Amino acid sequence: MGKLKISFKGYKRFKQVQENLLQSVEKYKLAADKKRRHLEFDVGDFVWAVLTKDRASATSNLVVEADKMPLSQ
């Protein structure tokens, strides 16, 4: 395989596009973080976890049998 040759002008353009993407991602992250709230849980707290289709694949084993779940610690 031959090596890909990139001119200095092309590399400069690549770095400019990369920097613009990183700035854009940081901007969106800051906006999203403003809407988030910090939550802390203690051992034994009951929480409700919602697993959506985009977070859990159909092949993953998400079913937990009731007798295997501890009721309290």
Buried (B, 14 or more C-beta within 10 A) or exposed (E): EEEEEEEEEEEEEEEEEEEEEEEEEEEEEEEEEEEEEEEEEEEEEEEEEEEEEEEEEEEEEEEEEEEEEEEEE
